[in-house]
């Protein structure tokens, strides 16, 4: 066996293992594609907290999944399959980025800027890409602002990493659940309050994640405004507050915690 053929055989072995674990008829081809990642997420993610030590122990399996991504052409997938593929790829590459410096890392921002989101070393279909390219050139142009609650930047104030890979068949429900879960977290998604004004009276205030400020244009395109995007996905008490005070509302930023979203 030559060096050129060995990776193909390795990929085939893992593909065969996936087929044995998930034979045709038990799940979709899309789910089989991401089955290794799904298993690792179920094993090492709890309540949005990531066990990077666990991923480190299982790094050979994780690398096998990254090898699958490197050899897959996402353009052969349907729209939902492609969308799910790139979400999973972004999240997997971010985990791998952290693993390269774990355990001596407390925040993704400890990594130099050029080696972080702009590093063009992640491989899909034989092509090298950066995390920025995946986020801004591939996922955001797909036109669904809920993407901002599915891709995870390894920080506590990011949306939670969920213990499931994204899949074509469940994509809409998964994206909606991600947005609702984020907005239900008052520490990082949404908090509403009536506050005393500086000169008397009451300020009806919505504290929202900086994500809604960084990507304001995406939310405007999706729903007309950030608040119009938030209202239908907010918890019931917050939804009533926002509807009642929609046109007399102060919008402020929640503090963003960049510390690592894991032990």
Phi and psi in degrees as a GROMACS rama.xvg file:
@    title "Ramachandran Plot"
@    xaxis  label "Phi"
@    yaxis  label "Psi"
@TYPE xy
-85.9738  166.708  UNK-2
-63.6657  -30.0924  UNK-3
-71.4407  -31.3328  UNK-4
-91.6557  -20.1938  UNK-5
-57.9555  -48.1263  UNK-6
-58.2051  -36.8446  UNK-7
-63.3575  -41.2273  UNK-8
-66.8924  -39.9605  UNK-9
-61.1072  -45.9036  UNK-10
-59.7499  -41.0097  UNK-11
-63.7491  -38.4814  UNK-12
-62.6127  -43.6867  UNK-13
-69.6985  -35.9462  UNK-14
-63.481  -40.0166  UNK-15
-64.1423  -41.9737  UNK-16
-61.1447  -40.9445  UNK-17
-63.6828  -39.0359  UNK-18
-66.5706  -36.6883  UNK-19
-68.7933  -38.884  UNK-20
-73.6145  -35.9249  UNK-21
-130.233  74.4977  UNK-22
-64.0266  154.307  UNK-23
-51.6627  136.742  UNK-24
102.391  -23.7331  UNK-25
-91.8428  -25.9604  UNK-26
-158.784  168.322  UNK-27
-77.5394  164.719  UNK-28
-60.9583  -35.1367  UNK-29
-61.6906  -43.4223  UNK-30
-67.3264  -37.8449  UNK-31
-64.8259  -35.5735  UNK-32
-58.1824  -39.3022  UNK-33
-106.479  16.3895  UNK-34
-64.3443  -38.3018  UNK-35
-63.3858  -44.508  UNK-36
-65.6005  -42.699  UNK-37
-57.777  -43.4021  UNK-38
-63.5449  -40.424  UNK-39
-67.3969  -40.8586  UNK-40
-62.3946  -44.0065  UNK-41
-62.7199  -30.9556  UNK-42
-81.9398  -34.3357  UNK-43
-123.188  12.1413  UNK-44
-124.985  127.302  UNK-45
-137.693  123.601  UNK-46
54.6844  34.3288  UNK-47
83.6955  -8.66203  UNK-48
-92.2772  133.143  UNK-49
-102.909  131.192  UNK-50
-88.7362  91.7929  UNK-51
-67.7479  -28.6029  UNK-52
-63.135  -38.9482  UNK-53
-65.3572  -45.9821  UNK-54
-59.5201  -36.5101  UNK-55
-63.9938  -41.8654  UNK-56
-65.1274  -32.7294  UNK-57
-103.396  28.0066  UNK-58
-65.4635  -27.2077  UNK-59
-65.1257  -42.7966  UNK-60
-65.3517  -42.8212  UNK-61
-61.4866  -42.6003  UNK-62
-64.2968  -32.4345  UNK-63
-63.6898  -38.1467  UNK-64
-66.2053  -43.0481  UNK-65
-61.5612  -33.4726  UNK-66
-66.4233  -37.0542  UNK-67
-62.5675  -45.3949  UNK-68
-59.0836  -41.1611  UNK-69
-63.0557  -24.9448  UNK-70
-107.86  5.17387  UNK-71
-102.403  136.1  UNK-72
-96.2658  103.44  UNK-73
-65.5073  -17.7473  UNK-74
-70.3276  -10.8902  UNK-75
-83.1389  -7.94513  UNK-76
-92.2622  158.831  UNK-77
-73.39  178.269  UNK-78
-58.1773  -48.6459  UNK-79
-67.1897  -37.1877  UNK-80
-63.3813  -41.3301  UNK-81
-66.6712  -42.2016  UNK-82
-60.9299  -49.0854  UNK-83
-62.3842  -40.2737  UNK-84
-56.3194  -49.1688  UNK-85
-72.423  -31.0613  UNK-86
-63.2811  -49.6145  UNK-87
-61.6451  -40.2639  UNK-88
-62.8842  -46.2377  UNK-89
-59.0756  -47.5255  UNK-90
-66.9191  -39.8369  UNK-91
-66.3065  -43.8324  UNK-92
-64.1551  -35.533  UNK-93
-66.6256  -41.2524  UNK-94
-60.7775  -44.9691  UNK-95
-62.4565  -37.3476  UNK-96
-58.5811  -44.1442  UNK-97
-67.3871  -42.1261  UNK-98
-59.61  -30.1653  UNK-99
-64.4145  -15.2951  UNK-100
-128.687  2.66293  UNK-101
-80.0124  139.613  UNK-102
-93.9145  5.73064  UNK-103
-84.8292  46.2415  UNK-104
-143.94  135.379  UNK-105
-111.874  -15.218  UNK-106
-158.118  147.977  UNK-107
-60.811  -24.2819  UNK-108
-78.1186  -3.05674  UNK-109
-70.7159  -20.2237  UNK-110
-82.0241  130.904  UNK-111
-52.8695  144.484  UNK-112
-51.3621  -43.5151  UNK-113
-69.6447  -17.632  UNK-114
-103.102  7.09184  UNK-115
-103.018  -105.271  UNK-116
-79.7112  -17.8882  UNK-117
-98.3329  -2.64355  UNK-118
-70.977  122.719  UNK-119
-96.0042  70.5827  UNK-120
-129.679  0.258687  UNK-121
-87.8932  132.395  UNK-122
-109.359  127.051  UNK-123
-133.117  127.584  UNK-124
52.8903  36.61  UNK-125
78.2014  2.62608  UNK-126
-110.53  140.831  UNK-127
-88.9943  132.353  UNK-128
-135.162  160.84  UNK-129
-102.318  163.246  UNK-130
-62.1529  -38.0858  UNK-131
-59.0139  -41.1113  UNK-132
-63.4456  -43.9372  UNK-133
-62.3024  -44.8121  UNK-134
-70.7067  -51.8468  UNK-135
-91.8151  -25.0087  UNK-136
-103.24  -18.9333  UNK-137
-115.726  -56.9142  UNK-138
-75.7404  -50.056  UNK-139
-60.0186  -40.407  UNK-140
-65.1554  -11.8223  UNK-141
-72.6449  -10.5586  UNK-142
84.1496  20.3244  UNK-143
-121.417  107.684  UNK-144
-65.2956  -15.3818  UNK-145
-65.1605  -13.4444  UNK-146
-56.3626  -29.2881  UNK-147
-69.7058  -9.47811  UNK-148
-108.765  3.67212  UNK-149
-108.149  -36.2068  UNK-150
-87.6087  139.362  UNK-151
-125.421  127.397  UNK-152
-96.4559  21.7927  UNK-153
66.2918  26.4994  UNK-154
-125.26  155.15  UNK-155
-63.3696  -32.6918  UNK-156
-88.5426  -1.02903  UNK-157
-70.8172  163.564  UNK-158
-56.3027  156.41  UNK-159
-67.5789  138.446  UNK-160
-73.9541  130.149  UNK-161
-96.3192  155.911  UNK-162
-83.6314  36.3967  UNK-163
-146.894  141.926  UNK-164
-73.083  150.233  UNK-165
-75.475  145.18  UNK-166
-136.894  153.28  UNK-167
-59.4902  -43.6774  UNK-168
-67.4698  -28.8508  UNK-169
-112.22  9.55012  UNK-170
-57.4351  -49.3088  UNK-171
-60.9305  -45.1181  UNK-172
-65.5306  -38.758  UNK-173
-66.0949  -42.6704  UNK-174
-65.4788  -41.3927  UNK-175
-66.1044  -41.5292  UNK-176
-63.3906  -37.9512  UNK-177
-62.9814  -44.2279  UNK-178
-64.8072  -44.6294  UNK-179
-65.7838  -41.2953  UNK-180
-62.7574  -41.762  UNK-181
-64.3982  -44.3523  UNK-182
-71.7682  -20.1521  UNK-183
-79.4751  -10.9174  UNK-184
-93.0943  107.198  UNK-185
-70.5703  -16.2091  UNK-186
-81.1625  -21.283  UNK-187
-141.463  -14.5797  UNK-188
-104.624  -63.9291  UNK-189
-153.338  132.743  UNK-190
-140.559  133.237  UNK-191
-117.859  149.959  UNK-192
-162.917  148.326  UNK-193
-92.5179  121.533  UNK-194
-121.229  148.694  UNK-195
-67.1113  133.77  UNK-196
-75.9996  157.282  UNK-197
-61.1617  -34.3013  UNK-198
-114.835  33.9537  UNK-199
94.3213  174.034  UNK-200
77.4995  -170.365  UNK-201
-128.101  136.342  UNK-202
-102.846  119.666  UNK-203
-82.8997  112.455  UNK-204
-121.628  136.236  UNK-205
-116.038  117.561  UNK-206
-92.9385  123.072  UNK-207
-127.82  156.485  UNK-208
-59.3774  150.92  UNK-209
-62.1299  -20.8342  UNK-210
-54.3596  -36.8786  UNK-211
-72.0226  -18.5119  UNK-212
-88.891  -44.8951  UNK-213
-60.0515  -38.0175  UNK-214
-118.917  36.9068  UNK-215
-54.4901  -39.5683  UNK-216
-61.5205  -36.5339  UNK-217
-64.0766  -40.9978  UNK-218
-72.3048  -33.1584  UNK-219
-65.105  -43.1267  UNK-220
-64.4876  -35.1453  UNK-221
-77.3766  -39.7865  UNK-222
-137.536  -1.0115  UNK-223
102.692  -36.0176  UNK-224
-163.011  169.033  UNK-225
-62.8699  -45.2645  UNK-226
-66.1547  -37.7921  UNK-227
-66.0501  -29.936  UNK-228
-70.5252  -41.2384  UNK-229
-70.8751  -42.6899  UNK-230
-50.5198  -53.3317  UNK-231
-68.5867  -12.8405  UNK-232
-110.085  -1.9553  UNK-233
-80.045  155.645  UNK-234
-56.5102  156.457  UNK-235
-58.111  -45.0395  UNK-236
-62.6195  -44.1456  UNK-237
-66.9221  -37.5434  UNK-238
-60.7454  -45.6888  UNK-239
-62.2025  -42.2191  UNK-240
-60.3663  -46.9535  UNK-241
-66.7506  -41.2727  UNK-242
-64.2341  -42.699  UNK-243
-66.2536  -37.5733  UNK-244
-110.844  21.4826  UNK-245
-50.0893  -40.1343  UNK-246
-105.167  13.2683  UNK-247
-141.271  57.8492  UNK-248
-125.452  129.92  UNK-249
-93.9922  133.448  UNK-250
-111.878  125.537  UNK-251
-128.687  164.64  UNK-252
-92.1199  138.797  UNK-253
-77.3335  149.793  UNK-254
-63.6138  142.861  UNK-255
-107.577  121.283  UNK-256
-97.6042  112.851  UNK-257
-91.1999  4.97651  UNK-258
-67.6899  156.838  UNK-259
-61.9959  139.495  UNK-260
-86.5504  44.357  UNK-261
-158.807  177.629  UNK-262
